[in-house]
Amino acid sequence: MELEKVSSATRRDRATIDDSRDDRVREQYTVVTAADVDPAKVARRWFVEDYGFGARYLRDMTIRWINLGRASGRGTGRSVAGEEINAPLFRVCAACGHQDTSTHKNNVTEHRPWCPNRRAAAETTRSVALSRTLRTEGLVLRLPTSVTLGDRYAVPSLAAALLLGLRERIGGDPDHLAVATIVDPTPDPSDTNEQALLLHDVVPGGTGYLAELAAPGIVWEILHRAWQIVRDCECRHEERLACHRCLLPFAQPYGEKWVSRATAERHLREILLSGDRSGSQEVPATMSWTCTEEDARSFDPESHLEQRFRAVLAERLEAVGASVAEQPTSAGNRWIIRVAGRVWTLEPQELALGSKPDFILRCEQPGIPEVVIFTDGWRFHASPTVNRLADDAQKREVLRLDDRIVLGVTWQDLELPAGSITAPLWYNESGRGAVVQAAGGALKPALVDLISRGPIDFLLHWLQQPDPDGLARVADWLPMLAVGPTTSTFALPEGRSLVQAAADLLDGKSFTPTAGGFSGAWAHRIDTLVLAARITDPATMTTEIVALLDDRDTGVGEEHAEAWREWLRLSNLLALRQSPTTISVHSLAATTAAPAPPTAPSAAAEEWSDIYEDATDNERLVIDIVWWAQAPEPVIGFETQDGVPLSISWPDRRVVLDLNLEAAELTELTESGWTVVPADTDTIRETFSTAKERA
């Protein structure tokens, strides 16, 4: 129902203010902005090449605000302006339009004095939405999926940042301009509609001011200035989301709790750098975008895995009744999860023993291992153009040796419905009962079920019922669950380890079969993956297992992606296993009979014995990484003149490793001229590329 005339009628007793409350009762309503982005009326458009950010300027567009009722009310789900929304609507009398508040009951107080239905026995109502319309000019700024997916702080924070940048440009508050959140429609049904910010004139017909702002260089300057302010705002040291000096003056009504300085800084930086999220590239002082008029939308799921993981996990957590509180940080939103009487923290982008996983899941309860989560895209890890399989195997083995659960998640895992059963090709369900019986009741059925479930189901189970001992027992007995009626065993050649035998199988070699039973080893070949196992102690049924993936050029094509995903699944299932385990790749099998880093840690301990003796266990693991990177000998426990304690550093070169430094410490070190480097082999080697000899 379009708003044309406004009048008010209320009873004196409802309008009277008394002392029962300190403040007036404020009601919130669900208001949706629907913008008519007509391609025929687009006067100018541009898009950042190979990135999802772009703009379209419309000299004439229609904007509608639709009020769907109280935000706390319950109603039917409706699709409005590209969004699925709970819409209770307004129930009003069909004759006089007065709001009806009591269902299935007619009351004289719910009608105007002249209403013919005032004293009727039954009520006659209609449910309506209220709307108002404005025709004006607008600038539609499309936001990339990498910014909006899985981050509820992103759009409100960027909307406030846009107005902040406008204030800086025009030298005062942009009172004649407003920002709304809309869906940028696409005519192609195969493409997804992206979220966008609509910067529009509040004057009917427009003032023409937005025509000047539609240029790419102007938009870049506005966003760059906003980024500088939120980057340097003092509230970054005050442990609050935002403040009056940066974004709060521009937050939408009732939206202050979703406006974050750290979120705006992170996403503005990504937009200004055309999607770079590595953190190593500096934001230039002048525009670096390469713009085109071609609207080429290309959605690559694997490039948004981290955000998709957040969205899927949030949905699944809500389904089991968990509560999730988000805390924006410079690295992403930290989650505080409360479920089944425990409190968990999901920390994004935190360094861990030379690796930088996408997330680390920690429980406040002592004795529960951390879950280190990698959202892996085939194209960025196991493709012919980017083959990081050996590096992944080495770094993740370091984490497993530290008794952490390493969990790999792919896009296909996120597409699985809750509770989906997808049994591995090597798994023998028919032999499950015999294995459970042989284990003497040590295997819990719910944990064995996880063999046929995805990593998200594993996380949900772990969050509600963490059982490290039970998980370790399933991993120890897993090789026996790979034995089927047709499984044949073979004898290991003398002097060959099980790892080397698995590599021989990938090379096409065969071995002499044994007479039967478990006197030899057994193996499954799944394309470019070999799962091999053998019993090392028949008395205790202790086994050795090898999951070896072919990482040679002939084994990493797209046709072999399923084998890579099965390798990740095996890696997930073998978490916390106590018996001999190797999760590796072919290129490492020639010199690796058991899981080991590329160079023995004892070399660092021997050459750098002084610092090695003084270091903690965690620091020793990092020192080994420094040694492998061929860097100079570091200093342990140095303290700067400003009093910042540094775990591992090179004071003469003003280089320090980022071992969980606080945000304030990082800022202080950077401003003092220090180079902060992650504890990553490649990055350390690159930093000290000119130093060929150890100090």
N, C-alpha and C positions, 0 to 999 in steps of 0.2 A: 504494500500500500504506500503510494508516494505521498510524501509530506507536502501539503499545500497550505494548510492553515493550522495555527497552534492556538489552543485555548486551554485553560486549566480550571478544574472544579474539584474542590475537596471539602471534607467536613472539618469543622473547627477543631474537634477533638483529635483528628489525625495530624493537623498542622501545628498543634500546640507543642512547645518545647518545654520539657520539665527537667528535673534533676536525676532522672533514672539512668541517663547516660552522659558521659563527659563530652562526647562528640555526636554529631548527626550520623544517622545510619546512611552509609553510602552503598548503593547498589551498583554492581558491575554488570555490564551487558556484553553479549557477544556481537561485535560489529565487524562485518566483512566488507573489505573494499573490493569492488568489482570495476575494473577499468576496461574500456572498450579500445583495445589497441588495434585499430584498423590499418592494415598494411597500405591501403590506398591513401591514407592521410599522413604517412611518414614523410616528413620533409628532409630528414637527414638521418643516416644510420652509419655506424662503424662498429667493428669488432676487433678485439685483440687477436692477432694471428695465433692459431694453435692453442687457444685458451678460451674458456667459457665466458669471459667478461666482455660486455659490449653495451652500446647505447643506441636508442632510437628516439628522435625528437619528433613530436607531433604538435603541429600548430593548433589543431582542433581535436579534442578528444572528450569523451563523456565518461565521467567518474560517478559511480553510485556507491553510497554507503548503506548497507543493509543491516538493520538491527534485528537479530534473530531471537531476542529474548534474554532473560537473566542468565548470566554465566553459570550460576549455581543450579539452574533448573535442569530438569531431565526432559528429553524429547526424542523425536525420531531423528536418526542420522540422515542428513541431506547433503547432496553434492552442490556446493555453491561456489562459484568463481574458481573452479578447479580444486576445491578442497572438500574433504569429508568432515562435516561439522555436526555436532550435537545441537539441534535447533528446537528448543521448547516453544518458540514463537510466543505471541501475545494472544490470549483467549479473551475475546471481547463480545459484548452483546451485538447481535446481528442488526438491531434496530438503531440503538443510540451510540454504540461504540465504546461504552464504558467497560473498563477492564473487569473481567470475571475472575474472582479469586477462589471460589468454592465450587469444586467440580460436582456435577449432578445435583445441584441444589440452587434454587433461585432465591435471591435475597433482594429486597427493595433497595438496599444501600448500594447495590452494584448496578444501578441504572440511573439515568438522568430523570428528573422529576416528570418530564413529559413523555417518557418512553412507554410505548404500548405494552411492552413485555414486563413492566415493573412488577405487576402483581399476578403474572401468569403462574400456573402450577408447575410448569416445566421450563427450564431455561432454553434459550435459543442462542447459540454462540457460534462464532467463527474464529479460527486461528489465523492470525495474519503476521507478517513481518513488516517492519516499517523501513522506509527508504527515503533518501534524499539524493538529488542529482545536481551535478555541477558540470558545465561545459567550459573548458579552459584549455590551456596548453600544458604539455607535460613532457618530461624526459624520463624514459624508462631505462634503468640501469640493470641489466641482467647480471645475476650473480652466479659464479661457477658452482657446480655441484660439490666440488672439493671444499667449498666454504660453508655451504648450507647443510649438507647431509650430516645428520647425527649431532648437530650442535645447536641447541635451542637458544644460546646466547648470541649466535652469529648475526642474524638479521637485525634484532633490536639494537645491538651494539654498533653495527655498520650504519644503520639509519641515523642514530645520534651522531656518529662521527661525520657523516655527510653534512649535517646541519652545522656542526662545529667548523668544518672546513669552509663552508659558505660564509659563516660569520667572519672568519679571518679574511676571506677574499673581499667581501663588501664593506668591511669595517664596522659592522653592527649586526644585531640580530636580524635574521631573514624573516621578518614578520609576515611578508606577503608570499612566502614560499612554505610549503609543507611537504613532508615525506610520508608515504604510505607503503605498506608491504602488499605486493600483488603477485599474481602468477603470470609469467610472460608466456603467452600461448604460442603454440607452434601449429601450423597447418598440416604438418606431416604426422599421421597417427603413429608412425614407428618411433618418433622422437618423444622424449619426455618434456613436460612443461617445467621450466625452471622458475625458481623464486626470483623476484626482482624488487628493486626499490623504485618507486614512482615519485620523482620530484616534480611537484605541480604548483601552479600558481593558484592562490586561493581567491583571486579576483575573477569573476565570471568573464569569459572571453580572453583572459590572460593579459599580461602587460608587455609581452615581447622580450622580457628579460632572459627567459630560458634559451632563446635562440643563440645568444652569445655563449652561454654555458655549455652548449651541446658539442663544442669542439673537443677532440680527444686531449689536446694539450691543456685546456682549461680544467677538464675533469681530473686529469692527472695531478695538476697543481693543487686542486682542492683536496684530493685524497692524500697527497704527499704532505700538505700542511697539517691535516688532521692527524696523520701518522706521527709527525714530529711532536705534536702536542701530547698525544697519549703516550708516546714513548718516553718523554721526559717529565711527565706529570709527577708531582711529589707523592701522589697517593699510591704510587707503586711501592712505597716503603711503609704504607700505613695500614696494610692488611684489610683493605676494603675493596669492593668491586670497582667503584668509580667515585668521583667527587665533583664538587661544584666548579672546580677549575678546569674540568675536561668535559665529560659526557652527560652528567646528571641534568644540567639545564635543558638538554635537548631530548631527554627520554620521553617516550609516549606516556600518556596518563595511565597509571597503574602498572606501568612497565619498567619501573626503576630496578626491580629485582633481577631483570634479565639483561641489564646493561653492564658490560664489563670492559674496563680499560685494557686488560691483558688480552681479551678476545679481540677487541678492535685492533690493537697493535699487531697481533699475529696475522689476522686476515687482511688488514690493509697492506702489510708488508708483502704477503703472497700476491695480492692483486697488482701492486706496483711492480713486482718482479715477474709478472706474467706467469704465475703459478709455481715459482721456485719455492720449495719448502725445506731445502737442505739446511738453511741457516748459515751457510758459508758465503753467500753472495751478498755484497753490500748494496743498499738501495741508492741509486744514483741521484744526483741533485737535479737532473733534467730528465724529461720523459724518455723512457727506453722502450715503450711499446712499439711494435710493428702492427699497424692497423690496416684493415681491409674492409671493404663493403660487403664481402661475401659472408653470408650467415651460414657457416659450415658447422653444424652441431655434430660432434662425434663423441658419443658417450663410451668411454673405455672403463668397464667395470673394475678392472684390476687396479686402475689408478686411484680409485676411491674406496679401496678395501677397508682402510682404517675407519673411515666415516660410516661405511655400511655396517661394519662390525658393531659400532656403537649403537646404531639404530636397531639392529636385530636383537642385540643383547638387552637393550632397554625394553623392547617389546616383550621379550621372554621373561625378564625379571618382573615386569608389571603383572604378567599372567600368573606368576606364583606368589604374588602378594608382597614382593620385596619393595622397599622404599629406596630411592636413589636421590641423593643430594649432589649437585654439581658445584665444583669450585674451579672457576677459570684460572689458568696459570699461563705463563708465557709459552709452555710446551703443548698446551691443550687443556681440556677440561678434566680435572681430577674428579673421580666419582667416590662418594662415600655410600656404600651399600649396606643396608641393614636387612638381614633375612635370617630366619630360623634362630634368632637369639644371638647372632654374631654380627660383628661390624667388620667390613672389608673395605680396603682402599684399592681402587684401580688407578694406578699412576701411569700417565702417558710419557713416552719418549724419555725414559730414564736410563742412563748408562749402567751397564751391569757387566763387569769383568771383560771389558773389551768389546762388548756388543751393545747395540742400542735397540732393544726390542720396542715394539709399538706400545706395549702395555706390560705392567707388572702388577699382579694381583696379590695383595697381602692381607692377612687376617690379623686382627689385634690379639687373638688368642695365641699364646706361645705354643711352639711345637708343630705348627702347621706350615709346611713348606710353601715358598713363594711359587706362583705360576707365572712363568715368563712367556708372553704371548707375541708371536710374530704373525702378522697378517700378510701372507705371501702371495704375490702375483706371479704366475708362471712367466710372463713376459719379462719380469724384472729379476728373476732368479734362475730360471732353467730353460731359457730360450737360446737359439744359436747366436743372437746378438748380445745377450747379457747372460753369461753363464757363471753364476756365483756359487755353484753347488759345493765345491771343495771348501770355499771360505765359510759357507753356512755350516757345513758338517763340523769343521774345526771349532768355530766359535761356540756353537751350541753344545758341543761335547764338554767344553770348559764349564758351561753352566750346569750341565748334568752332573759333572764331577763335584760341583758345589751343592749337590742335593736339592736342586731346583727342578720343578716340573717345566719342561719346555713344550709349548703347545703351538703347532703350526695351523693356521686357519686360511683356507682358500675361498675364492668367491663361490665355488660350487658348494662348499660347506654352509655358506650363509643362505643359499637358496633352498636348503633342505627344510621341510616343515618340521615342527616340533615332534619329537618322538619317532622320526623316520628310521626304519630299519634297513640298513644297507650293509649286508654282511660282506667282509673281504673275500676275495677269491680263494685265499689260502685257508680260510677258517672252516673247520669241520664241525658243524652244529650237532651232527649225529653222535659225535664222540664226546660231547660236553659232559654228559652224565658220568662217563667212565673217568674222565679227568677230575671232575669234582670229587668223585668217590676216592680216587687215588690221593688227592690232596688232603683227605681226612677232615673235611669240613672247613678247611682254611680259606676257601674261595666263597665270597658272598655273591649270590645270584645277581643282585642289582649291579655289582661292579663287573661281573662277567658280561652282562647285557651291554655294557658300554663299548664292547668290542665291535658291535654292529651299529653303533650310534655315531653321530658326528661330534666335533669338538665343542659345539655350543651346548649340546645335551650334556657333555662331560662337565663343562663349566657350571651349568645349572645344578647338576648333582653334587659337584664339589662344593659349591657355595652353601648348599643346604645340609650336606652330610660329608664333610671332609674326613677321609679315612686314608692317611698315607700308608699305614701298614697293610691295609686291605688292598690298596692299589698296587703296592710292591709285590704282594703275593700273586695277584693276577698276572703281573708282568713276568714274574719268575716262572709261572706255569704256562705262559702263552705259547712257547714252542710245541708243547704237547697238544694244544688245541689246533695245531696246524697239521696233525697227523691224521690221515684218512685211510679208508680201506685200501685205496690203490697206491698209497705212499710207499715208495721203495727207498731203501738205504744204500749208501755206497761207502766204500772204504777210502779214507783220506790217504793220499800218497805220503810216504814217509818224508818228513821234513817240511811238509806243507801245512800251514795253519788253515783254520776254517775260513778266515778272511781271504787268503790267497786262493783257496779252492772255489769260493764264490766268484772271485775275479776270473778264474779259469772257466767257470760255467758261462759267465758273460762273454768270454772269448770264443764260446762254442765247443769247448772241450767236454769230454765225457769221462766218467770214472767207472771202475769195476764194481758191479753190484755186490752186496754182501748177502749172506745166506738168509737173513731175515731178522726179525726182532729189532732191537735198537743197538746192534753191535757197531753200526757205522753212523754216518751223518745222513740227513735228509734235507731236501731243498725243494722250493717252489720257484719257478721262473715265470714272472709276469712281465712280458715284454722286456724292458731294459732294467728290470729289478729282479734281484735274486734274494730270496729269504732262505737262509741255510741255518741248520741247527744240529746239535748232537748232545748226547748225554755224557757228562764228564764224571758223574758220581752216581752209579746205579743205586747205591744204598739210600741216598737222599733224593734221588731223581733230580739232581742239579744239572742244569743244561747250560750250554753256550749258544748264543744266537747271533747271527750276522744279517743285517739289512744293507745290501750293497746296491747302489744305483750307478748305472753307466753314465758318466758325465763327459764322455768323449763327444766330439763333434757329431758323430753319427747317432748319438743317443739322446740328443736334446731337442729334436724337432717337435713341432706341435703334435705330430702323431704319437709322440711318446709322453705327452703331458699326463696321461692317466697313470702311468707308472710312477711319475714324480709325486703325484698326489697320494698314491698308495704308500710310497716311501715316507711321506710326511705322516700319514695315518699310523704306520708302524712306529715311527718315532714318538708320536703322542702316546701310544699304548704301552711302550716300553719305559715310560717314566718311572723313576724311583726303583727300577729293577736292581737287585743286589747281585745276581749271578752274572757271569761274563757276558758282556754285550758290546757289539760294534755296530754303530750306525754311521756309515761312511759312503764313499764314492770310489769308483774304479781308479781314478788317478792317484789316490792315496793308498790303495791296497798293496802296491808293490813294496812299500817300505813300512807298512803299518799292519802288524799282526793283531794289535789290540788298539782301542781308541787312544790316541795321543796327539798332543799339539804338534805342529810342524817341526819344532825344534825342542829338544828336551829341556825342561825347566832347570835341570841341574847345572846347565852351562851358565845361566845367570847367577845361580847360587854360588858357583865356584869363582867366577870372575868378579862378581860384585858382592863378595861375602860380607863386607862390613854393613852395607845397607840392607842386605838380605836378612841378617840376624836381627836387625832392629825393626824390621817391618812386621806388620800383622799378617795373618794368613791371606786376607783379601788383598792387601798391598803386594804380597809376594806374587799372587796371580797376575796382577797388573805389571809388576816388574818383569815377569816372564814375557808379557806382551811387548813391553818396551824393548826387551832384548831381541825378540824376533823382528822387531821393526828396525833393528840396526841403529838405534839412537844412542846418543852419549849417555854416560852414567848419570842418573838423576840424583836429586837430594831429597831425603826423607824428612818431613816435619819442619820445613822452613816456614818462618813467619815474616810477613811483609812489615814495612815500616808503619802501615796503618793498622797492624794487628790482625791481619787475616791469616789464619793457619792454613798451610798448604800441605797436602798429603805427599804428593810426588810432583817435583818441579825442577826446573833448571834456572836458578836465579840469575846466573850470568847472562843468559839469553832471554830472560823475562818470559819464559814459557812455563805453563802449568797445565797439568791434566785435570779435567773437570770430573772429579770424583764426588758427585752429589753436592756441589757448591750451591749455596743459597743464592737467590736472585740478587739480593743486595751485594753479596760478595762478588758475584760475576760483574755487576756494574762497576763496583769499586776497582776491581782488577783491570777491567778494560779501560776505564778512565785513567788509570795509572800507567798505561802502556804495556800491560801484560797481554800475551797471546794465550787464549784459553783453548785447549785442544781436547777433544774427546778421547777416551781411552780405546782408540781403535787403531789396529796395526797399520792400515793404509794411510790414515791421516797423520799418524806420528811419523811414519817413514817420509811422507811428503814434506812435513814441517822441517825435518832435519836432513833433507835430501843433499844438502851441501856438506854435511858432516859425515865423512866416510869412516872415520876412526872414532872409537869410543874414547871419552875423556878419561 
